[in-house]
Amino acid sequence: MAISTELAAQEHLFKTERKQGLHQVGTTKVAKLDVQSVNLDNSDPKAGKVPTVEIDLCFDVSGVDVVDANGKSVISPDRPDTGWIQFLVSNYQWDTNPDDGWRVASSQDIKRAPCKAS
C-alpha cells in the first residue's frame, strides 16, 4: 500500500498504462532486500516527521512482460532482469496504529551492482 507522493505516482502510472491498453503478465519478485535505516521519530506528524524505514530492494522481472491490448510485448529485449529501488516506508498513523499503519511514502531507482535473479 502507498501514501503521499508514492500513491500519486502509482495512480498516474496505472491510469496512463490503462489508457494505452497495457497490462503486466507475470509476477515481479523480490530478489534481495536491505534495510538501510530505521527512524521511529514521531515528533511532528503534521509536518511529515513520522517513523520511517529506508529500504533498498532488488526486484526480479525475469518472468514479467508488459503487453498491449493485442497481447504484443512492449518490453525491450535489452531490459535487465533485475534492478534496485529505494523505498521510504512511513507510518503516519503511529499513535493509533503502530503495527499496521506502514505505507510506502516514496521510491526512487538507485544504481547498485546487479543482484542475482531469484
Backbone as a printed PyTorch tensor [residue, N CA C, xyz], in Angstrom:
tensor([[[  0.8390,  -1.1700,   0.0000],
         [  0.0000,   0.0000,   0.0000],
         [  0.8880,   1.2380,   0.0000]],

        [[  0.3620,   2.2960,  -0.5710],
         [  1.1410,   3.5180,  -0.7060],
         [  0.3940,   4.7050,  -0.0990]],

        [[  1.1550,   5.7650,   0.1130],
         [  0.6340,   7.0190,   0.6470],
         [  1.5050,   8.1370,   0.0770]],

        [[  1.0720,   9.3530,   0.1910],
         [  1.8670,  10.5260,  -0.1330],
         [  2.2370,  10.5560,  -1.6220]],

        [[  3.4600,  10.9580,  -1.9250],
         [  3.8860,  11.0950,  -3.3180],
         [  3.8970,   9.7570,  -4.0420]],

        [[  4.1700,   8.6790,  -3.3310],
         [  4.1970,   7.3580,  -3.9660],
         [  2.8070,   6.9620,  -4.4630]],

        [[  1.7810,   7.2450,  -3.6790],
         [  0.4160,   6.9340,  -4.0970],
         [  0.0670,   7.7100,  -5.3630]],

        [[  0.3880,   8.9920,  -5.4000],
         [  0.1060,   9.8100,  -6.5840],
         [  0.8620,   9.2890,  -7.8040]],

        [[  2.1140,   8.9120,  -7.6310],
         [  2.9150,   8.4000,  -8.7490],
         [  2.3540,   7.0830,  -9.2760]],

        [[  1.9710,   6.1860,  -8.3780],
         [  1.4160,   4.8950,  -8.7990],
         [  0.0700,   5.0720,  -9.5000]],

        [[ -0.7800,   5.9420,  -8.9680],
         [ -2.0770,   6.1940,  -9.6050],
         [ -1.8810,   6.7400, -11.0160]],

        [[ -0.9440,   7.6630, -11.1870],
         [ -0.6640,   8.2320, -12.5070],
         [ -0.1560,   7.1480, -13.4650]],

        [[  0.7740,   6.3340, -13.0170],
         [  1.3260,   5.2620, -13.8440],
         [  0.2280,   4.2990, -14.3010]],

        [[ -0.6040,   3.8490, -13.3700],
         [ -1.6390,   2.8710, -13.7190],
         [ -2.6870,   3.4630, -14.6570]],

        [[ -3.0730,   4.7250, -14.4470],
         [ -4.0460,   5.3660, -15.3390],
         [ -3.4760,   5.4890, -16.7490]],

        [[ -2.2110,   5.8820, -16.8490],
         [ -1.5640,   6.0230, -18.1510],
         [ -1.4860,   4.6770, -18.8640]],

        [[ -1.0760,   3.6340, -18.1350],
         [ -0.9680,   2.3090, -18.7540],
         [ -2.3350,   1.7740, -19.1700]],

        [[ -3.3610,   2.0010, -18.3760],
         [ -4.7120,   1.5570, -18.7380],
         [ -5.1910,   2.2440, -20.0150]],

        [[ -4.9440,   3.5540, -20.1140],
         [ -5.3400,   4.2900, -21.3150],
         [ -4.6580,   3.7330, -22.5590]],

        [[ -3.4360,   3.2500, -22.3890],
         [ -2.6750,   2.6880, -23.5050],
         [ -3.0230,   1.2100, -23.7420]],

        [[ -3.8780,   0.6400, -22.9010],
         [ -4.2600,  -0.7600, -23.0480],
         [ -3.1860,  -1.7340, -22.5990]],

        [[ -2.2790,  -1.2820, -21.7510],
         [ -1.1670,  -2.1270, -21.3020],
         [ -1.5220,  -2.8490, -20.0090]],

        [[ -0.9580,  -4.0450, -19.8550],
         [ -1.0630,  -4.7410, -18.5760],
         [  0.1270,  -5.6880, -18.4060]],

        [[  0.4090,  -5.9920, -17.1630],
         [  1.5410,  -6.8480, -16.8180],
         [  1.1210,  -8.3020, -16.8190]],

        [[  2.0040,  -9.1400, -17.3530],
         [  1.8300, -10.5830, -17.3220],
         [  3.0200, -11.1420, -16.5540]],

        [[  2.7590, -11.9470, -15.5500],
         [  3.8340, -12.4930, -14.7270],
         [  3.9520, -11.7390, -13.4170]],

        [[  4.8590, -12.1970, -12.5870],
         [  4.9830, -11.6620, -11.2370],
         [  6.3790, -11.1040, -10.9930]],

        [[  6.4240,  -9.8850, -10.4840],
         [  7.6850,  -9.3060, -10.0400],
         [  8.0520,  -9.9420,  -8.7100]],

        [[  9.3060, -10.3510,  -8.5640],
         [  9.7640, -11.0000,  -7.3390],
         [ 10.7690, -10.1140,  -6.6200]],

        [[ 10.8070, -10.2380,  -5.3020],
         [ 11.8340,  -9.5820,  -4.5000],
         [ 13.0450, -10.5070,  -4.4900]],

        [[ 14.1530, -10.0360,  -5.0440],
         [ 15.3720, -10.8420,  -5.1010],
         [ 16.2630, -10.5930,  -3.8890]],

        [[ 16.2520,  -9.3620,  -3.3860],
         [ 17.0830,  -9.0010,  -2.2250],
         [ 16.4900,  -7.7640,  -1.5890]],

        [[ 16.5560,  -7.6870,  -0.2780],
         [ 16.0280,  -6.5420,   0.4530],
         [ 17.0330,  -6.1740,   1.5370]],

        [[ 17.4600,  -4.9190,   1.5450],
         [ 18.4110,  -4.4200,   2.5400],
         [ 17.7970,  -3.2430,   3.2780]],

        [[ 17.6040,  -3.3660,   4.5950],
         [ 17.1480,  -2.2420,   5.4120],
         [ 18.3470,  -1.3280,   5.6320]],

        [[ 18.2100,  -0.0700,   5.2140],
         [ 19.3070,   0.8910,   5.3330],
         [ 19.2450,   1.7060,   6.6160]],

        [[ 18.0190,   2.0590,   7.0450],
         [ 17.8960,   2.8290,   8.2810],
         [ 16.4820,   2.7050,   8.8370]],

        [[ 16.3850,   2.9190,  10.1480],
         [ 15.1040,   2.9260,  10.8460],
         [ 15.0890,   4.1600,  11.7340]],

        [[ 14.0400,   4.9900,  11.5890],
         [ 13.8960,   6.1770,  12.4120],
         [ 12.4590,   6.1940,  12.9330]],

        [[ 12.2720,   6.0290,  14.2360],
         [ 10.9380,   5.9610,  14.8230],
         [ 10.4730,   7.2910,  15.4170]],

        [[ 11.1110,   8.3970,  15.0060],
         [ 10.7480,   9.7330,  15.4770],
         [  9.3500,  10.1030,  14.9730]],

        [[  8.4460,  10.3660,  15.8850],
         [  7.0820,  10.7610,  15.5410],
         [  6.7690,  12.1380,  16.1270]],

        [[  7.7680,  13.0220,  16.1190],
         [  7.6500,  14.2870,  16.8430],
         [  6.7710,  15.3290,  16.1530]],

        [[  6.5470,  15.2300,  14.8350],
         [  5.7440,  16.2390,  14.1520],
         [  5.0460,  15.6350,  12.9310]],

        [[  4.0370,  14.7680,  13.1510],
         [  3.3660,  14.1040,  12.0300],
         [  2.7540,  15.0580,  11.0130]],

        [[  2.2480,  16.2090,  11.4570],
         [  1.6330,  17.1550,  10.5190],
         [  2.6510,  17.7100,   9.5330]],

        [[  3.9070,  17.7460,   9.9370],
         [  4.9830,  18.2150,   9.0570],
         [  5.6830,  17.0520,   8.3630]],

        [[  5.1640,  15.8480,   8.5270],
         [  5.7440,  14.6800,   7.8740],
         [  6.8600,  14.0030,   8.6410]],

        [[  7.1160,  14.4550,   9.8760],
         [  8.1540,  13.8220,  10.6950],
         [  7.5150,  12.6490,  11.4230]],

        [[  7.5340,  11.4890,  10.7630],
         [  6.8920,  10.2740,  11.2520],
         [  7.8910,   9.1210,  11.1770]],

        [[  7.6150,   8.0340,  11.8790],
         [  8.5010,   6.8770,  11.7860],
         [  8.6730,   6.4270,  10.3290]],

        [[  9.9310,   6.2360,   9.9310],
         [ 10.2450,   5.8950,   8.5420],
         [ 11.3840,   4.8830,   8.4940]],

        [[ 11.2370,   3.9270,   7.5970],
         [ 12.2710,   2.9240,   7.3460],
         [ 12.7220,   3.0820,   5.8980]],

        [[ 14.0240,   3.1300,   5.6910],
         [ 14.5930,   3.2140,   4.3490],
         [ 15.0420,   1.8120,   3.9350]],

        [[ 14.5280,   1.3620,   2.7880],
         [ 14.7910,   0.0050,   2.3270],
         [ 15.2920,   0.0480,   0.8920]],

        [[ 16.3870,  -0.6570,   0.6070],
         [ 16.8350,  -0.8740,  -0.7670],
         [ 16.3470,  -2.2580,  -1.1710]],

        [[ 15.6520,  -2.3320,  -2.3010],
         [ 15.0610,  -3.5850,  -2.7390],
         [ 15.4950,  -3.8730,  -4.1670]],

        [[ 16.0000,  -5.0860,  -4.3810],
         [ 16.3150,  -5.5310,  -5.7260],
         [ 15.1500,  -6.3850,  -6.2150]],

        [[ 14.5800,  -5.9820,  -7.3470],
         [ 13.4490,  -6.7120,  -7.9090],
         [ 13.8990,  -7.5520,  -9.1000]],

        [[ 13.1950,  -8.6350,  -9.3090],
         [ 13.4610,  -9.5640, -10.4040],
         [ 12.2420,  -9.5860, -11.3180]],

        [[ 12.4270,  -9.1220, -12.5580],
         [ 11.3330,  -9.1250, -13.5310],
         [ 11.6050, -10.0970, -14.6790]],

        [[ 12.4290, -11.1070, -14.4170],
         [ 12.7680, -12.0620, -15.4830],
         [ 11.5350, -12.8070, -15.9900]],

        [[ 10.5170, -12.9610, -15.1410],
         [  9.2930, -13.6410, -15.5410],
         [  8.1410, -12.6960, -15.8230]],

        [[  8.4510, -11.4260, -16.1150],
         [  7.4070, -10.4110, -16.2970],
         [  7.4660,  -9.8450, -17.7060]],

        [[  6.2970,  -9.6280, -18.2720],
         [  6.1740,  -8.9330, -19.5470],
         [  5.0750,  -7.8900, -19.3980]],

        [[  5.1390,  -6.8570, -20.1970],
         [  4.0610,  -5.8880, -20.2960],
         [  3.5770,  -5.9600, -21.7370]],

        [[  2.2750,  -6.1990, -21.8940],
         [  1.7190,  -6.4080, -23.2290],
         [  0.6270,  -5.3820, -23.5120]],

        [[  0.4160,  -5.1380, -24.8070],
         [ -0.6480,  -4.2210, -25.2110],
         [ -1.9690,  -4.9760, -25.3150]],

        [[ -3.0010,  -4.2960, -25.7700],
         [ -4.3400,  -4.8930, -25.8330],
         [ -4.3920,  -6.1050, -26.7590]],

        [[ -3.4430,  -6.2020, -27.6950],
         [ -3.3910,  -7.3440, -28.6110],
         [ -2.4950,  -8.4690, -28.1080]],

        [[ -1.9270,  -8.2890, -26.9140],
         [ -1.0550,  -9.3140, -26.3470],
         [  0.3820,  -9.2240, -26.8220]],

        [[  0.7380,  -8.1320, -27.5140],
         [  2.1020,  -7.9470, -28.0090],
         [  2.9580,  -7.2670, -26.9490]],

        [[  4.1370,  -7.8120, -26.7270],
         [  5.0560,  -7.2650, -25.7340],
         [  5.5110,  -5.8610, -26.1140]],

        [[  5.5990,  -4.9830, -25.1070],
         [  6.1230,  -3.6330, -25.3100],
         [  7.4600,  -3.4580, -24.5840]],

        [[  7.9960,  -4.5570, -24.0640],
         [  9.2520,  -4.5260, -23.3140],
         [ 10.4290,  -4.7300, -24.2640]],

        [[ 11.4620,  -3.9200, -24.0760],
         [ 12.6780,  -4.0570, -24.8680],
         [ 13.3640,  -5.3850, -24.5350]],

        [[ 13.8790,  -6.0760, -25.5320],
         [ 14.6060,  -7.3200, -25.2480],
         [ 15.8980,  -7.0610, -24.4710]],

        [[ 16.3340,  -5.8070, -24.4190],
         [ 17.5510,  -5.4490, -23.6890],
         [ 17.2970,  -5.1000, -22.2230]],

        [[ 16.0350,  -5.1730, -21.7920],
         [ 15.7130,  -4.8300, -20.4040],
         [ 16.4630,  -5.7690, -19.4590]],

        [[ 17.1040,  -5.2250, -18.4290],
         [ 17.7550,  -6.1040, -17.4430],
         [ 16.7140,  -6.8770, -16.6340]],

        [[ 17.1030,  -8.0580, -16.1570],
         [ 16.1940,  -8.8900, -15.3620],
         [ 16.0080,  -8.3840, -13.9410]],

        [[ 16.9720,  -7.5960, -13.4410],
         [ 16.8800,  -7.0950, -12.0720],
         [ 17.1800,  -5.5990, -12.0410]],

        [[ 16.7440,  -4.9550, -10.9700],
         [ 17.0230,  -3.5470, -10.7570],
         [ 16.7870,  -3.1990,  -9.2960]],

        [[ 17.2890,  -2.0590,  -8.8920],
         [ 17.1920,  -1.6200,  -7.4980],
         [ 16.2680,  -0.4160,  -7.3630]],

        [[ 15.4690,  -0.4170,  -6.3110],
         [ 14.6310,   0.7120,  -5.9280],
         [ 14.8410,   0.9700,  -4.4370]],

        [[ 14.9030,   2.2430,  -4.0670],
         [ 14.9470,   2.5980,  -2.6470],
         [ 13.5580,   3.0760,  -2.2420]],

        [[ 13.0200,   2.4660,  -1.2040],
         [ 11.7030,   2.8210,  -0.6860],
         [ 11.8410,   3.5050,   0.6650]],

        [[ 11.0230,   4.5270,   0.8940],
         [ 10.8270,   5.0760,   2.2270],
         [  9.4490,   4.6060,   2.6610]],

        [[  9.4050,   3.8090,   3.7190],
         [  8.1570,   3.2500,   4.2370],
         [  7.8680,   3.9710,   5.5460]],

        [[  6.7250,   4.6640,   5.6020],
         [  6.4220,   5.5270,   6.7440],
         [  5.1080,   5.1370,   7.3960]],

        [[  4.9720,   5.5390,   8.6610],
         [  3.7390,   5.2690,   9.3920],
         [  3.1660,   6.5870,   9.8970]],

        [[  2.1890,   7.1190,   9.1520],
         [  1.5290,   8.3710,   9.5160],
         [  0.4600,   8.1550,  10.5770]],

        [[  0.2200,   6.9060,  10.9630],
         [ -0.7810,   6.5760,  11.9870],
         [ -0.1270,   5.9440,  13.2160]],

        [[  1.1000,   6.2890,  13.4830],
         [  1.8880,   5.6610,  14.5420],
         [  1.1760,   5.6740,  15.8950]],

        [[  0.5540,   6.7910,  16.2360],
         [ -0.0940,   6.9070,  17.5510],
         [ -1.2560,   5.9300,  17.7090]],

        [[ -1.9900,   5.6760,  16.6320],
         [ -3.1800,   4.8190,  16.7200],
         [ -2.9810,   3.4420,  16.1020]],

        [[ -1.9740,   3.2880,  15.2350],
         [ -1.7960,   2.0310,  14.5300],
         [ -0.3060,   1.7630,  14.2740]],

        [[  0.4780,   1.5420,  15.3260],
         [  1.9240,   1.3990,  15.1380],
         [  2.3300,   0.1510,  14.3540]],

        [[  1.4980,  -0.8750,  14.3510],
         [  1.8680,  -2.1140,  13.6660],
         [  1.4280,  -2.1550,  12.2080]],

        [[  0.2170,  -1.7050,  11.9140],
         [ -0.3550,  -1.8820,  10.5800],
         [ -0.4640,  -0.5970,   9.7690]],

        [[  0.0650,   0.5030,  10.2460],
         [ -0.0780,   1.7790,   9.5550],
         [  1.0380,   2.0910,   8.5630]],

        [[  1.9140,   1.1390,   8.3050],
         [  3.0630,   1.3820,   7.4370],
         [  2.6560,   1.4110,   5.9660]],

        [[  3.1280,   2.4420,   5.2340],
         [  2.8270,   2.6050,   3.8150],
         [  4.0780,   3.0940,   3.0960]],

        [[  4.2220,   2.7260,   1.8280],
         [  5.3250,   3.2360,   1.0180],
         [  5.0320,   4.7030,   0.7260]],

        [[  5.9100,   5.5780,   1.1990],
         [  5.7180,   7.0200,   1.0330],
         [  6.4090,   7.5570,  -0.2140]],

        [[  7.5270,   6.9380,  -0.5870],
         [  8.2260,   7.3640,  -1.8030],
         [  9.1590,   6.2570,  -2.2610]],

        [[  9.5570,   6.3670,  -3.5230],
         [ 10.5220,   5.4130,  -4.0720],
         [ 11.3360,   6.1010,  -5.1430]],

        [[ 12.5240,   5.5670,  -5.3560],
         [ 13.3550,   6.0640,  -6.4470],
         [ 14.2850,   4.9530,  -6.9030]],

        [[ 14.5380,   4.9190,  -8.2020],
         [ 15.5110,   3.9600,  -8.7210],
         [ 16.8780,   4.3430,  -8.1990]],

        [[ 17.6910,   3.3390,  -7.9030],
         [ 19.0640,   3.6010,  -7.4360],
         [ 20.0220,   2.7320,  -8.2300]],

        [[ 21.2580,   3.2010,  -8.3180],
         [ 22.2880,   2.4490,  -9.0150],
         [ 23.0760,   1.6490,  -7.9920]],

        [[ 23.0180,   0.3470,  -8.1450],
         [ 23.7880,  -0.5810,  -7.3340],
         [ 24.1990,  -1.7180,  -8.2410]],

        [[ 25.1830,  -2.4640,  -7.8060],
         [ 25.5910,  -3.6410,  -8.5820],
         [ 24.3850,  -4.5690,  -8.7300]],

        [[ 24.2050,  -5.1640,  -9.9010],
         [ 23.0550,  -6.0460, -10.0980],
         [ 23.0320,  -7.1810,  -9.0820]],

        [[ 21.8350,  -7.5630,  -8.6870],
         [ 21.6950,  -8.7180,  -7.8070],
         [ 21.3290,  -9.9180,  -8.6680]],

        [[ 21.3760, -11.0870,  -8.0800],
         [ 21.0200, -12.3040,  -8.8040],
         [ 19.5070, -12.4250,  -8.8760]],

        [[ 19.0140, -12.8330, -10.0400],
         [ 17.5840, -13.0850, -10.1950],
         [ 17.1960, -14.2420,  -9.2800]],

        [[ 15.9770, -14.1910,  -8.7560],
         [ 15.5570, -15.2370,  -7.8170],
         [ 15.0040, -16.4470,  -8.5290]]])
